[in-house]
Amino acid sequence: GEKVGDVLRYTSQWTLGLPRGDGVITTAMSFAGGIGWQVSMFDVARASRWEDVVTALVSNEGSRTDEVVMLFERPLSTE
């Protein structure tokens, strides 16, 4: 589990976008306006505002997914 001092580095996020890939179906869907929800990893360190991090976190709502991926960094113990 998380501990005091852990730093959130990445979280999953859902955004609307065109299909990715280089296949015939993907190309056809792009021309047809086939926009849908896509998951990616949000780099917390590159966020320009705290609100962007919150938006990425809350995009993981139950209608799109049943899990949230969060990658934390923990300092190594010096003991």
All heavy atoms as a GROMACS GRO file, in nm:
protein
  606
    1GLY      N    1   0.080  -0.119   0.000
    1GLY     CA    2   0.000   0.000   0.000
    1GLY      C    3   0.085   0.126   0.000
    1GLY      O    4   0.207   0.122   0.010
    2GLU      N    5   0.017   0.236  -0.010
    2GLU     CA    6   0.086   0.365  -0.010
    2GLU      C    7   0.133   0.400   0.130
    2GLU      O    8   0.074   0.361   0.228
    2GLU     CB    9  -0.006   0.477  -0.061
    2GLU     CG   10  -0.063   0.455  -0.197
    2GLU     CD   11  -0.189   0.371  -0.195
    2GLU    OE1   12  -0.268   0.381  -0.099
    2GLU    OE2   13  -0.207   0.290  -0.286
    3LYS      N   14   0.242   0.475   0.135
    3LYS     CA   15   0.297   0.522   0.262
    3LYS      C   16   0.323   0.672   0.253
    3LYS      O   17   0.338   0.726   0.144
    3LYS     CB   18   0.429   0.451   0.294
    3LYS     CG   19   0.415   0.303   0.320
    3LYS     CD   20   0.549   0.244   0.358
    3LYS     CE   21   0.536   0.096   0.387
    3LYS     NZ   22   0.664   0.037   0.425
    4VAL      N   23   0.332   0.736   0.369
    4VAL     CA   24   0.368   0.878   0.373
    4VAL      C   25   0.503   0.895   0.304
    4VAL      O   26   0.596   0.817   0.329
    4VAL     CB   27   0.374   0.928   0.519
    4VAL    CG1   28   0.428   1.069   0.524
    4VAL    CG2   29   0.237   0.920   0.583
    5GLY      N   30   0.514   0.992   0.218
    5GLY     CA   31   0.638   1.016   0.144
    5GLY      C   32   0.638   0.960   0.003
    5GLY      O   33   0.724   0.994  -0.078
    6ASP      N   34   0.542   0.871  -0.029
    6ASP     CA   35   0.530   0.820  -0.165
    6ASP      C   36   0.493   0.934  -0.259
    6ASP      O   37   0.419   1.026  -0.221
    6ASP     CB   38   0.423   0.711  -0.175
    6ASP     CG   39   0.466   0.580  -0.111
    6ASP    OD1   40   0.582   0.570  -0.066
    6ASP    OD2   41   0.382   0.489  -0.107
    7VAL      N   42   0.541   0.929  -0.382
    7VAL     CA   43   0.513   1.033  -0.482
    7VAL      C   44   0.441   0.969  -0.600
    7VAL      O   45   0.492   0.873  -0.659
    7VAL     CB   46   0.644   1.101  -0.530
    7VAL    CG1   47   0.615   1.204  -0.637
    7VAL    CG2   48   0.718   1.163  -0.412
    8LEU      N   49   0.324   1.021  -0.634
    8LEU     CA   50   0.250   0.973  -0.750
    8LEU      C   51   0.319   1.021  -0.876
    8LEU      O   52   0.340   1.140  -0.896
    8LEU     CB   53   0.105   1.025  -0.747
    8LEU     CG   54   0.017   0.987  -0.865
    8LEU    CD1   55  -0.002   0.836  -0.873
    8LEU    CD2   56  -0.118   1.057  -0.856
    9ARG      N   57   0.361   0.928  -0.962
    9ARG     CA   58   0.430   0.962  -1.086
    9ARG      C   59   0.341   0.949  -1.210
    9ARG      O   60   0.350   1.030  -1.300
    9ARG     CB   61   0.555   0.875  -1.104
    9ARG     CG   62   0.662   0.902  -1.002
    9ARG     CD   63   0.712   1.044  -1.013
    9ARG     NE   64   0.820   1.069  -0.919
    9ARG     CZ   65   0.868   1.187  -0.895
    9ARG    NH1   66   0.820   1.292  -0.956
    9ARG    NH2   67   0.966   1.203  -0.808
   10TYR      N   68   0.258   0.846  -1.215
   10TYR     CA   69   0.168   0.823  -1.330
   10TYR      C   70   0.034   0.772  -1.280
   10TYR      O   71   0.027   0.705  -1.177
   10TYR     CB   72   0.225   0.717  -1.425
   10TYR     CG   73   0.348   0.761  -1.500
   10TYR    CD1   74   0.474   0.737  -1.448
   10TYR    CD2   75   0.339   0.824  -1.624
   10TYR    CE1   76   0.588   0.776  -1.516
   10TYR    CE2   77   0.452   0.864  -1.693
   10TYR     CZ   78   0.576   0.839  -1.638
   10TYR     OH   79   0.688   0.879  -1.706
   11THR      N   80  -0.072   0.802  -1.355
   11THR     CA   81  -0.202   0.744  -1.330
   11THR      C   82  -0.270   0.718  -1.464
   11THR      O   83  -0.242   0.787  -1.563
   11THR     CB   84  -0.291   0.836  -1.243
   11THR    OG1   85  -0.415   0.770  -1.217
   11THR    CG2   86  -0.319   0.968  -1.310
   12SER      N   87  -0.357   0.619  -1.466
   12SER     CA   88  -0.434   0.596  -1.588
   12SER      C   89  -0.532   0.711  -1.606
   12SER      O   90  -0.577   0.772  -1.510
   12SER     CB   91  -0.508   0.462  -1.580
   12SER     OG   92  -0.586   0.454  -1.463
   13GLN      N   93  -0.562   0.741  -1.734
   13GLN     CA   94  -0.662   0.844  -1.764
   13GLN      C   95  -0.738   0.804  -1.890
   13GLN      O   96  -0.685   0.736  -1.977
   13GLN     CB   97  -0.596   0.981  -1.785
   13GLN     CG   98  -0.524   0.996  -1.916
   13GLN     CD   99  -0.487   1.140  -1.946
   13GLN    OE1  100  -0.528   1.233  -1.878
   13GLN    NE2  101  -0.407   1.160  -2.050
   14TRP      N  102  -0.862   0.848  -1.897
   14TRP     CA  103  -0.946   0.822  -2.012
   14TRP      C  104  -0.975   0.953  -2.082
   14TRP      O  105  -1.012   1.051  -2.019
   14TRP     CB  106  -1.077   0.756  -1.967
   14TRP     CG  107  -1.056   0.617  -1.920
   14TRP    CD1  108  -1.014   0.577  -1.796
   14TRP    CD2  109  -1.072   0.498  -1.996
   14TRP    NE1  110  -1.004   0.441  -1.791
   14TRP    CE2  111  -1.039   0.390  -1.913
   14TRP    CE3  112  -1.111   0.473  -2.127
   14TRP    CZ2  113  -1.045   0.258  -1.957
   14TRP    CZ3  114  -1.117   0.342  -2.171
   14TRP    CH2  115  -1.083   0.236  -2.085
   15THR      N  116  -0.956   0.954  -2.215
   15THR     CA  117  -0.983   1.073  -2.296
   15THR      C  118  -1.055   1.031  -2.423
   15THR      O  119  -1.043   0.917  -2.468
   15THR     CB  120  -0.852   1.145  -2.335
   15THR    OG1  121  -0.766   1.052  -2.401
   15THR    CG2  122  -0.782   1.203  -2.213
   16LEU      N  123  -1.128   1.125  -2.479
   16LEU     CA  124  -1.194   1.100  -2.608
   16LEU      C  125  -1.094   1.125  -2.720
   16LEU      O  126  -1.017   1.221  -2.714
   16LEU     CB  127  -1.313   1.193  -2.626
   16LEU     CG  128  -1.440   1.152  -2.554
   16LEU    CD1  129  -1.546   1.261  -2.568
   16LEU    CD2  130  -1.493   1.021  -2.607
   17GLY      N  131  -1.094   1.038  -2.818
   17GLY     CA  132  -1.001   1.057  -2.929
   17GLY      C  133  -1.032   0.964  -3.044
   17GLY      O  134  -1.114   0.873  -3.034
   18LEU      N  135  -0.963   0.989  -3.154
   18LEU     CA  136  -0.976   0.904  -3.272
   18LEU      C  137  -0.904   0.773  -3.249
   18LEU      O  138  -0.809   0.767  -3.170
   18LEU     CB  139  -0.916   0.974  -3.394
   18LEU     CG  140  -0.992   1.098  -3.441
   18LEU    CD1  141  -0.912   1.171  -3.548
   18LEU    CD2  142  -1.128   1.059  -3.494
   19PRO      N  143  -0.946   0.667  -3.316
   19PRO     CA  144  -0.880   0.537  -3.301
   19PRO      C  145  -0.732   0.546  -3.338
   19PRO      O  146  -0.694   0.620  -3.428
   19PRO     CB  147  -0.954   0.446  -3.399
   19PRO     CG  148  -1.075   0.520  -3.440
   19PRO     CD  149  -1.054   0.664  -3.412
   20ARG      N  150  -0.649   0.469  -3.267
   20ARG     CA  151  -0.505   0.465  -3.296
   20ARG      C  152  -0.472   0.339  -3.373
   20ARG      O  153  -0.539   0.239  -3.360
   20ARG     CB  154  -0.426   0.466  -3.165
   20ARG     CG  155  -0.440   0.595  -3.090
   20ARG     CD  156  -0.357   0.592  -2.964
   20ARG     NE  157  -0.439   0.649  -2.857
   20ARG     CZ  158  -0.431   0.617  -2.731
   20ARG    NH1  159  -0.345   0.528  -2.691
   20ARG    NH2  160  -0.507   0.674  -2.642
   21GLY      N  161  -0.369   0.346  -3.452
   21GLY     CA  162  -0.325   0.231  -3.528
   21GLY      C  163  -0.303   0.267  -3.674
   21GLY      O  164  -0.329   0.380  -3.716
   22ASP      N  165  -0.258   0.170  -3.751
   22ASP     CA  166  -0.230   0.197  -3.892
   22ASP      C  167  -0.302   0.101  -3.986
   22ASP      O  168  -0.264   0.085  -4.100
   22ASP     CB  169  -0.080   0.197  -3.918
   22ASP     CG  170  -0.014   0.066  -3.877
   22ASP    OD1  171  -0.086  -0.025  -3.831
   22ASP    OD2  172   0.108   0.055  -3.892
   23GLY      N  173  -0.406   0.038  -3.938
   23GLY     CA  174  -0.481  -0.058  -4.020
   23GLY      C  175  -0.590   0.009  -4.101
   23GLY      O  176  -0.623   0.126  -4.084
   24VAL      N  177  -0.649  -0.068  -4.191
   24VAL     CA  178  -0.755  -0.019  -4.279
   24VAL      C  179  -0.878   0.022  -4.198
   24VAL      O  180  -0.938   0.127  -4.223
   24VAL     CB  181  -0.792  -0.127  -4.384
   24VAL    CG1  182  -0.912  -0.083  -4.466
   24VAL    CG2  183  -0.673  -0.158  -4.472
   25ILE      N  184  -0.915  -0.058  -4.100
   25ILE     CA  185  -1.034  -0.028  -4.018
   25ILE      C  186  -1.013   0.100  -3.939
   25ILE      O  187  -1.102   0.185  -3.930
   25ILE     CB  188  -1.068  -0.147  -3.925
   25ILE    CG1  189  -1.110  -0.266  -4.010
   25ILE    CG2  190  -1.174  -0.109  -3.824
   25ILE    CD1  191  -1.132  -0.394  -3.934
   26THR      N  192  -0.893   0.116  -3.881
   26THR     CA  193  -0.862   0.237  -3.806
   26THR      C  194  -0.870   0.359  -3.895
   26THR      O  195  -0.927   0.461  -3.857
   26THR     CB  196  -0.721   0.226  -3.744
   26THR    OG1  197  -0.714   0.110  -3.663
   26THR    CG2  198  -0.689   0.347  -3.660
   27THR      N  199  -0.816   0.351  -4.015
   27THR     CA  200  -0.819   0.462  -4.109
   27THR      C  201  -0.963   0.496  -4.147
   27THR      O  202  -1.002   0.613  -4.148
   27THR     CB  203  -0.738   0.430  -4.236
   27THR    OG1  204  -0.604   0.398  -4.198
   27THR    CG2  205  -0.738   0.545  -4.334
   28ALA      N  206  -1.043   0.394  -4.174
   28ALA     CA  207  -1.183   0.417  -4.211
   28ALA      C  208  -1.260   0.482  -4.096
   28ALA      O  209  -1.339   0.575  -4.117
   28ALA     CB  210  -1.248   0.285  -4.251
   29MET      N  211  -1.237   0.436  -3.974
   29MET     CA  212  -1.306   0.493  -3.858
   29MET      C  213  -1.264   0.639  -3.836
   29MET      O  214  -1.345   0.722  -3.796
   29MET     CB  215  -1.278   0.411  -3.733
   29MET     CG  216  -1.351   0.277  -3.732
   29MET     SD  217  -1.318   0.180  -3.583
   29MET     CE  218  -1.394   0.283  -3.458
   30SER      N  219  -1.138   0.670  -3.862
   30SER     CA  220  -1.091   0.808  -3.848
   30SER      C  221  -1.164   0.901  -3.944
   30SER      O  222  -1.205   1.010  -3.907
   30SER     CB  223  -0.940   0.816  -3.872
   30SER     OG  224  -0.870   0.746  -3.772
   31PHE      N  225  -1.180   0.858  -4.070
   31PHE     CA  226  -1.250   0.940  -4.169
   31PHE      C  227  -1.399   0.949  -4.137
   31PHE      O  228  -1.463   1.049  -4.168
   31PHE     CB  229  -1.230   0.884  -4.310
   31PHE     CG  230  -1.096   0.916  -4.368
   31PHE    CD1  231  -1.005   0.816  -4.394
   31PHE    CD2  232  -1.062   1.048  -4.397
   31PHE    CE1  233  -0.880   0.846  -4.448
   31PHE    CE2  234  -0.938   1.079  -4.450
   31PHE     CZ  235  -0.846   0.978  -4.476
   32ALA      N  236  -1.453   0.846  -4.073
   32ALA     CA  237  -1.596   0.846  -4.040
   32ALA      C  238  -1.624   0.918  -3.909
   32ALA      O  239  -1.739   0.929  -3.868
   32ALA     CB  240  -1.645   0.701  -4.032
   33GLY      N  241  -1.521   0.965  -3.842
   33GLY     CA  242  -1.540   1.036  -3.715
   33GLY      C  243  -1.563   0.942  -3.599
   33GLY      O  244  -1.635   0.975  -3.506
   34GLY      N  245  -1.502   0.825  -3.603
   34GLY     CA  246  -1.520   0.723  -3.499
   34GLY      C  247  -1.448   0.757  -3.370
   34GLY      O  248  -1.349   0.694  -3.335
   35ILE      N  249  -1.496   0.858  -3.298
   35ILE     CA  250  -1.434   0.899  -3.172
   35ILE      C  251  -1.483   0.808  -3.060
   35ILE      O  252  -1.600   0.773  -3.054
   35ILE     CB  253  -1.468   1.046  -3.141
   35ILE    CG1  254  -1.406   1.136  -3.246
   35ILE    CG2  255  -1.421   1.086  -3.003
   35ILE    CD1  256  -1.442   1.282  -3.232
   36GLY      N  257  -1.390   0.769  -2.971
   36GLY     CA  258  -1.427   0.686  -2.859
   36GLY      C  259  -1.333   0.708  -2.741
   36GLY      O  260  -1.234   0.780  -2.751
   37TRP      N  261  -1.365   0.646  -2.629
   37TRP     CA  262  -1.282   0.658  -2.510
   37TRP      C  263  -1.156   0.575  -2.525
   37TRP      O  264  -1.162   0.461  -2.570
   37TRP     CB  265  -1.359   0.613  -2.386
   37TRP     CG  266  -1.465   0.710  -2.346
   37TRP    CD1  267  -1.599   0.696  -2.364
   37TRP    CD2  268  -1.445   0.837  -2.285
   37TRP    NE1  269  -1.664   0.807  -2.318
   37TRP    CE2  270  -1.572   0.895  -2.268
   37TRP    CE3  271  -1.333   0.909  -2.244
   37TRP    CZ2  272  -1.590   1.021  -2.209
   37TRP    CZ3  273  -1.351   1.034  -2.186
   37TRP    CH2  274  -1.478   1.088  -2.169
   38GLN      N  275  -1.042   0.633  -2.486
   38GLN     CA  276  -0.913   0.565  -2.493
   38GLN      C  277  -0.841   0.585  -2.361
   38GLN      O  278  -0.845   0.692  -2.302
   38GLN     CB  279  -0.828   0.622  -2.606
   38GLN     CG  280  -0.892   0.605  -2.741
   38GLN     CD  281  -0.813   0.673  -2.852
   38GLN    OE1  282  -0.712   0.735  -2.829
   38GLN    NE2  283  -0.862   0.658  -2.974
   39VAL      N  284  -0.774   0.480  -2.318
   39VAL     CA  285  -0.698   0.488  -2.192
   39VAL      C  286  -0.550   0.510  -2.223
   39VAL      O  287  -0.498   0.460  -2.323
   39VAL     CB  288  -0.718   0.360  -2.107
   39VAL    CG1  289  -0.657   0.238  -2.172
   39VAL    CG2  290  -0.664   0.380  -1.966
   40SER      N  291  -0.486   0.588  -2.139
   40SER     CA  292  -0.342   0.612  -2.150
   40SER      C  293  -0.288   0.640  -2.010
   40SER      O  294  -0.364   0.647  -1.914
   40SER     CB  295  -0.313   0.731  -2.243
   40SER     OG  296  -0.371   0.849  -2.190
   41MET      N  297  -0.157   0.656  -2.001
   41MET     CA  298  -0.094   0.689  -1.873
   41MET      C  299  -0.064   0.839  -1.869
   41MET      O  300  -0.003   0.892  -1.961
   41MET     CB  301   0.033   0.608  -1.850
   41MET     CG  302   0.008   0.460  -1.832
   41MET     SD  303  -0.102   0.419  -1.695
   41MET     CE  304   0.003   0.454  -1.555
   42PHE      N  305  -0.107   0.904  -1.764
   42PHE     CA  306  -0.088   1.047  -1.745
   42PHE      C  307   0.038   1.070  -1.662
   42PHE      O  308   0.051   1.016  -1.551
   42PHE     CB  309  -0.210   1.107  -1.674
   42PHE     CG  310  -0.201   1.254  -1.650
   42PHE    CD1  311  -0.232   1.344  -1.750
   42PHE    CD2  312  -0.161   1.303  -1.526
   42PHE    CE1  313  -0.224   1.481  -1.726
   42PHE    CE2  314  -0.152   1.438  -1.502
   42PHE     CZ  315  -0.184   1.528  -1.603
   43ASP      N  316   0.131   1.148  -1.714
   43ASP     CA  317   0.258   1.179  -1.647
   43ASP      C  318   0.235   1.297  -1.553
   43ASP      O  319   0.225   1.412  -1.596
   43ASP     CB  320   0.365   1.212  -1.749
   43ASP     CG  321   0.503   1.234  -1.689
   43ASP    OD1  322   0.515   1.245  -1.566
   43ASP    OD2  323   0.600   1.239  -1.767
   44VAL      N  324   0.228   1.269  -1.423
   44VAL     CA  325   0.198   1.371  -1.323
   44VAL      C  326   0.304   1.481  -1.322
   44VAL      O  327   0.272   1.599  -1.306
   44VAL     CB  328   0.184   1.306  -1.183
   44VAL    CG1  329   0.168   1.410  -1.075
   44VAL    CG2  330   0.065   1.210  -1.183
   45ALA      N  331   0.430   1.446  -1.345
   45ALA     CA  332   0.538   1.545  -1.342
   45ALA      C  333   0.525   1.649  -1.454
   45ALA      O  334   0.575   1.760  -1.441
   45ALA     CB  335   0.674   1.475  -1.352
   46ARG      N  336   0.457   1.613  -1.561
   46ARG     CA  337   0.441   1.707  -1.673
   46ARG      C  338   0.313   1.789  -1.665
   46ARG      O  339   0.287   1.871  -1.753
   46ARG     CB  340   0.444   1.631  -1.805
   46ARG     CG  341   0.580   1.571  -1.832
   46ARG     CD  342   0.585   1.507  -1.966
   46ARG     NE  343   0.717   1.448  -1.984
   46ARG     CZ  344   0.774   1.432  -2.100
   46ARG    NH1  345   0.711   1.467  -2.209
   46ARG    NH2  346   0.893   1.378  -2.109
   47ALA      N  347   0.236   1.769  -1.562
   47ALA     CA  348   0.112   1.846  -1.545
   47ALA      C  349   0.146   1.991  -1.515
   47ALA      O  350   0.234   2.020  -1.435
   47ALA     CB  351   0.027   1.787  -1.432
   48SER      N  352   0.075   2.080  -1.581
   48SER     CA  353   0.101   2.222  -1.556
   48SER      C  354   0.020   2.275  -1.437
   48SER      O  355   0.054   2.377  -1.381
   48SER     CB  356   0.071   2.304  -1.681
   48SER     OG  357  -0.062   2.283  -1.725
   49ARG      N  358  -0.086   2.202  -1.401
   49ARG     CA  359  -0.171   2.244  -1.288
   49ARG      C  360  -0.217   2.121  -1.211
   49ARG      O  361  -0.232   2.013  -1.266
   49ARG     CB  362  -0.296   2.317  -1.338
   49ARG     CG  363  -0.269   2.436  -1.426
   49ARG     CD  364  -0.397   2.496  -1.484
   49ARG     NE  365  -0.487   2.394  -1.535
   49ARG     CZ  366  -0.620   2.397  -1.523
   49ARG    NH1  367  -0.680   2.498  -1.464
   49ARG    NH2  368  -0.695   2.300  -1.572
   50TRP      N  369  -0.240   2.139  -1.082
   50TRP     CA  370  -0.291   2.031  -0.997
   50TRP      C  371  -0.426   1.982  -1.049
   50TRP      O  372  -0.456   1.864  -1.043
   50TRP     CB  373  -0.303   2.079  -0.852
   50TRP     CG  374  -0.374   1.984  -0.764
   50TRP    CD1  375  -0.494   2.002  -0.703
   50TRP    CD2  376  -0.332   1.851  -0.726
   50TRP    NE1  377  -0.529   1.891  -0.630
   50TRP    CE2  378  -0.431   1.796  -0.643
   50TRP    CE3  379  -0.220   1.773  -0.757
   50TRP    CZ2  380  -0.421   1.668  -0.590
   50TRP    CZ3  381  -0.211   1.646  -0.703
   50TRP    CH2  382  -0.311   1.595  -0.621
   51GLU      N  383  -0.506   2.072  -1.102
   51GLU     CA  384  -0.638   2.036  -1.153
   51GLU      C  385  -0.629   1.934  -1.267
   51GLU      O  386  -0.718   1.851  -1.285
   51GLU     CB  387  -0.714   2.161  -1.201
   51GLU     CG  388  -0.757   2.253  -1.089
   51GLU     CD  389  -0.646   2.346  -1.039
   51GLU    OE1  390  -0.534   2.347  -1.098
   51GLU    OE2  391  -0.670   2.416  -0.940
   52ASP      N  392  -0.520   1.938  -1.346
   52ASP     CA  393  -0.500   1.840  -1.454
   52ASP      C  394  -0.481   1.700  -1.398
   52ASP      O  395  -0.529   1.601  -1.454
   52ASP     CB  396  -0.380   1.879  -1.540
   52ASP     CG  397  -0.399   2.012  -1.612
   52ASP    OD1  398  -0.516   2.053  -1.632
   52ASP    OD2  399  -0.297   2.074  -1.647
   53VAL      N  400  -0.411   1.690  -1.284
   53VAL     CA  401  -0.392   1.560  -1.218
   53VAL      C  402  -0.526   1.508  -1.167
   53VAL      O  403  -0.560   1.390  -1.186
   53VAL     CB  404  -0.290   1.572  -1.103
   53VAL    CG1  405  -0.274   1.439  -1.030
   53VAL    CG2  406  -0.157   1.623  -1.154
   54VAL      N  407  -0.604   1.595  -1.105
   54VAL     CA  408  -0.735   1.555  -1.054
   54VAL      C  409  -0.826   1.511  -1.168
   54VAL      O  410  -0.895   1.409  -1.158
   54VAL     CB  411  -0.799   1.670  -0.973
   54VAL    CG1  412  -0.941   1.636  -0.932
   54VAL    CG2  413  -0.715   1.702  -0.849
   55THR      N  414  -0.823   1.583  -1.279
   55THR     CA  415  -0.904   1.546  -1.396
   55THR      C  416  -0.867   1.407  -1.446
   55THR      O  417  -0.954   1.326  -1.479
   55THR     CB  418  -0.888   1.650  -1.508
   55THR    OG1  419  -0.934   1.777  -1.460
   55THR    CG2  420  -0.966   1.612  -1.632
   56ALA      N  421  -0.736   1.379  -1.453
   56ALA     CA  422  -0.691   1.247  -1.497
   56ALA      C  423  -0.739   1.139  -1.401
   56ALA      O  424  -0.787   1.033  -1.443
   56ALA     CB  425  -0.539   1.244  -1.509
   57LEU      N  426  -0.729   1.164  -1.271
   57LEU     CA  427  -0.771   1.066  -1.172
   57LEU      C  428  -0.920   1.037  -1.180
   57LEU      O  429  -0.962   0.922  -1.180
   57LEU     CB  430  -0.733   1.112  -1.031
   57LEU     CG  431  -0.585   1.104  -0.995
   57LEU    CD1  432  -0.556   1.183  -0.868
   57LEU    CD2  433  -0.543   0.959  -0.978
   58VAL      N  434  -1.002   1.141  -1.187
   58VAL     CA  435  -1.148   1.120  -1.186
   58VAL      C  436  -1.201   1.071  -1.321
   58VAL      O  437  -1.317   1.031  -1.329
   58VAL     CB  438  -1.224   1.245  -1.138
   58VAL    CG1  439  -1.184   1.283  -0.998
   58VAL    CG2  440  -1.207   1.361  -1.233
   59SER      N  441  -1.116   1.072  -1.426
   59SER     CA  442  -1.161   1.017  -1.555
   59SER      C  443  -1.176   0.866  -1.548
   59SER      O  444  -1.239   0.806  -1.634
   59SER     CB  445  -1.063   1.055  -1.666
   59SER     OG  446  -0.942   0.982  -1.655
   60ASN      N  447  -1.121   0.804  -1.445
   60ASN     CA  448  -1.130   0.659  -1.424
   60ASN      C  449  -1.262   0.623  -1.356
   60ASN      O  450  -1.265   0.558  -1.253
   60ASN     CB  451  -1.013   0.612  -1.338
   60ASN     CG  452  -0.881   0.625  -1.408
   60ASN    OD1  453  -0.848   0.546  -1.495
   60ASN    ND2  454  -0.805   0.727  -1.372
   61GLU      N  455  -1.372   0.665  -1.414
   61GLU     CA  456  -1.502   0.640  -1.353
   61GLU      C  457  -1.556   0.503  -1.389
   61GLU      O  458  -1.515   0.442  -1.489
   61GLU     CB  459  -1.600   0.750  -1.389
   61GLU     CG  460  -1.633   0.756  -1.535
   61GLU     CD  461  -1.736   0.863  -1.565
   61GLU    OE1  462  -1.714   0.980  -1.529
   61GLU    OE2  463  -1.839   0.828  -1.625
   62GLY      N  464  -1.649   0.456  -1.310
   62GLY     CA  465  -1.702   0.321  -1.322
   62GLY      C  466  -1.767   0.287  -1.454
   62GLY      O  467  -1.774   0.170  -1.492
   63SER      N  468  -1.816   0.386  -1.528
   63SER     CA  469  -1.878   0.357  -1.658
   63SER      C  470  -1.774   0.323  -1.765
   63SER      O  471  -1.809   0.269  -1.870
   63SER     CB  472  -1.962   0.476  -1.705
   63SER     OG  473  -1.880   0.588  -1.732
   64ARG      N  474  -1.645   0.353  -1.739
   64ARG     CA  475  -1.539   0.326  -1.836
   64ARG      C  476  -1.447   0.212  -1.793
   64ARG      O  477  -1.388   0.146  -1.877
   64ARG     CB  478  -1.453   0.451  -1.856
   64ARG     CG  479  -1.527   0.563  -1.920
   64ARG     CD  480  -1.438   0.684  -1.943
   64ARG     NE  481  -1.523   0.800  -1.957
   64ARG     CZ  482  -1.523   0.904  -1.877
   64ARG    NH1  483  -1.437   0.913  -1.779
   64ARG    NH2  484  -1.607   1.003  -1.897
   65THR      N  485  -1.430   0.194  -1.664
   65THR     CA  486  -1.333   0.096  -1.616
   65THR      C  487  -1.369   0.047  -1.477
   65THR      O  488  -1.448   0.110  -1.407
   65THR     CB  489  -1.190   0.156  -1.616
   65THR    OG1  490  -1.097   0.055  -1.582
   65THR    CG2  491  -1.179   0.271  -1.518
   66ASP      N  492  -1.310  -0.064  -1.438
   66ASP     CA  493  -1.330  -0.113  -1.302
   66ASP      C  494  -1.199  -0.112  -1.223
   66ASP      O  495  -1.189  -0.175  -1.118
   66ASP     CB  496  -1.392  -0.253  -1.303
   66ASP     CG  497  -1.306  -0.355  -1.375
   66ASP    OD1  498  -1.203  -0.316  -1.434
   66ASP    OD2  499  -1.340  -0.473  -1.373
   67GLU      N  500  -1.098  -0.040  -1.276
   67GLU     CA  501  -0.971  -0.030  -1.205
   67GLU      C  502  -0.902   0.102  -1.239
   67GLU      O  503  -0.928   0.162  -1.342
   67GLU     CB  504  -0.878  -0.146  -1.238
   67GLU     CG  505  -0.835  -0.151  -1.383
   67GLU     CD  506  -0.748  -0.271  -1.415
   67GLU    OE1  507  -0.741  -0.364  -1.334
   67GLU    OE2  508  -0.688  -0.270  -1.523
   68VAL      N  509  -0.816   0.145  -1.149
   68VAL     CA  510  -0.733   0.263  -1.168
   68VAL      C  511  -0.589   0.220  -1.150
   68VAL      O  512  -0.556   0.150  -1.055
   68VAL     CB  513  -0.766   0.373  -1.063
   68VAL    CG1  514  -0.677   0.495  -1.081
   68VAL    CG2  515  -0.912   0.412  -1.072
   69VAL      N  516  -0.502   0.260  -1.243
   69VAL     CA  517  -0.360   0.228  -1.233
   69VAL      C  518  -0.288   0.353  -1.182
   69VAL      O  519  -0.303   0.461  -1.241
   69VAL     CB  520  -0.302   0.185  -1.369
   69VAL    CG1  521  -0.153   0.159  -1.357
   69VAL    CG2  522  -0.375   0.062  -1.420
   70MET      N  523  -0.215   0.340  -1.072
   70MET     CA  524  -0.136   0.450  -1.019
   70MET      C  525   0.004   0.398  -0.990
   70MET      O  526   0.020   0.295  -0.924
   70MET     CB  527  -0.199   0.506  -0.891
   70MET     CG  528  -0.331   0.574  -0.915
   70MET     SD  529  -0.397   0.658  -0.770
   70MET     CE  530  -0.445   0.519  -0.668
   71LEU      N  531   0.104   0.468  -1.041
   71LEU     CA  532   0.243   0.430  -1.021
   71LEU      C  533   0.307   0.530  -0.925
   71LEU      O  534   0.311   0.650  -0.952
   71LEU     CB  535   0.318   0.430  -1.154
   71LEU     CG  536   0.466   0.396  -1.147
   71LEU    CD1  537   0.487   0.253  -1.101
   71LEU    CD2  538   0.530   0.419  -1.281
   72PHE      N  539   0.353   0.479  -0.810
   72PHE     CA  540   0.415   0.562  -0.708
   72PHE      C  541   0.565   0.538  -0.705
   72PHE      O  542   0.612   0.430  -0.737
   72PHE     CB  543   0.358   0.530  -0.570
   72PHE     CG  544   0.216   0.575  -0.551
   72PHE    CD1  545   0.111   0.491  -0.580
   72PHE    CD2  546   0.189   0.702  -0.502
   72PHE    CE1  547  -0.021   0.532  -0.561
   72PHE    CE2  548   0.059   0.744  -0.484
   72PHE     CZ  549  -0.046   0.660  -0.513
   73GLU      N  550   0.637   0.640  -0.662
   73GLU     CA  551   0.780   0.629  -0.636
   73GLU      C  552   0.800   0.640  -0.485
   73GLU      O  553   0.739   0.725  -0.420
   73GLU     CB  554   0.855   0.742  -0.706
   73GLU     CG  555   1.002   0.742  -0.684
   73GLU     CD  556   1.070   0.857  -0.756
   73GLU    OE1  557   1.035   0.886  -0.872
   73GLU    OE2  558   1.157   0.920  -0.694
   74ARG      N  559   0.884   0.553  -0.433
   74ARG     CA  560   0.912   0.553  -0.290
   74ARG      C  561   1.062   0.565  -0.269
   74ARG      O  562   1.140   0.488  -0.327
   74ARG     CB  563   0.860   0.425  -0.225
   74ARG     CG  564   0.888   0.416  -0.077
   74ARG     CD  565   0.822   0.294  -0.014
   74ARG     NE  566   0.676   0.309  -0.026
   74ARG     CZ  567   0.592   0.206  -0.022
   74ARG    NH1  568   0.636   0.085  -0.008
   74ARG    NH2  569   0.462   0.227  -0.033
   75PRO      N  570   1.106   0.659  -0.183
   75PRO     CA  571   1.249   0.669  -0.154
   75PRO      C  572   1.302   0.539  -0.093
   75PRO      O  573   1.231   0.472  -0.016
   75PRO     CB  574   1.258   0.783  -0.054
   75PRO     CG  575   1.129   0.856  -0.064
   75PRO     CD  576   1.028   0.757  -0.111
   76LEU      N  577   1.424   0.502  -0.130
   76LEU     CA  578   1.487   0.385  -0.071
   76LEU      C  579   1.519   0.411   0.075
   76LEU      O  580   1.558   0.521   0.113
   76LEU     CB  581   1.616   0.350  -0.146
   76LEU     CG  582   1.598   0.303  -0.290
   76LEU    CD1  583   1.736   0.286  -0.355
   76LEU    CD2  584   1.521   0.174  -0.295
   77SER      N  585   1.503   0.309   0.154
   77SER     CA  586   1.536   0.320   0.296
   77SER      C  587   1.686   0.332   0.314
   77SER      O  588   1.763   0.260   0.250
   77SER     CB  589   1.483   0.197   0.371
   77SER     OG  590   1.520   0.204   0.506
   78THR      N  591   1.729   0.421   0.401
   78THR     CA  592   1.874   0.439   0.427
   78THR      C  593   1.917   0.359   0.549
   78THR      O  594   2.033   0.368   0.589
   78THR     CB  595   1.907   0.588   0.449
   78THR    OG1  596   1.827   0.638   0.558
   78THR    CG2  597   1.881   0.666   0.323
   79GLU      N  598   1.827   0.287   0.608
   79GLU     CA  599   1.860   0.207   0.727
   79GLU      C  600   1.904   0.068   0.692
   79GLU      O  601   1.873   0.007   0.600
   79GLU     CB  602   1.738   0.200   0.820
   79GLU     CG  603   1.698   0.338   0.866
   79GLU     CD  604   1.570   0.333   0.948
   79GLU    OE1  605   1.517   0.225   0.977
   79GLU    OE2  606   1.524   0.440   0.983
   0.00000   0.00000   0.00000
